[in-house]
Amino acid sequence: MPVAVKFSEEFYDRFGHRLTDELVSYLNQIDSSYRSELRELNELNFARFDAKLEQRVAELRADLRTEFHTGLAALETKLIRWMFVFWAGSTLTILGTLLALLKG
């Protein structure tokens, strides 16, 4: 985007149109160069940010998977304990009922 420069008539009278146009052209080149450098810097910073973000997301996923599997293993252990308690209770109840029926 070219620089929109409007010099006063005194400036044009003092330095002339040719020199003023060269100055505007030079300023446009500088502006273009700075914009290009800024765009490259922004792209590099964004690429770095994106790489860090991807790394952190991957670490978070790994942590969540580990926590999930750990929690799932603990839940499985608790369920097996409760199943054994209910199985033992049911077995004792059935055996008690059978003994009562056989004695009666």
Secondary structure as the mmCIF struct_conf table of DSSP 4:
data_model
#
loop_
_struct_conf.conf_type_id
_struct_conf.id
_struct_conf.beg_label_comp_id
_struct_conf.beg_label_asym_id
_struct_conf.beg_label_seq_id
_struct_conf.end_label_comp_id
_struct_conf.end_label_asym_id
_struct_conf.end_label_seq_id
HELX_RH_AL_P HELX_RH_AL_P1 GLU A 9 LYS A 103
#
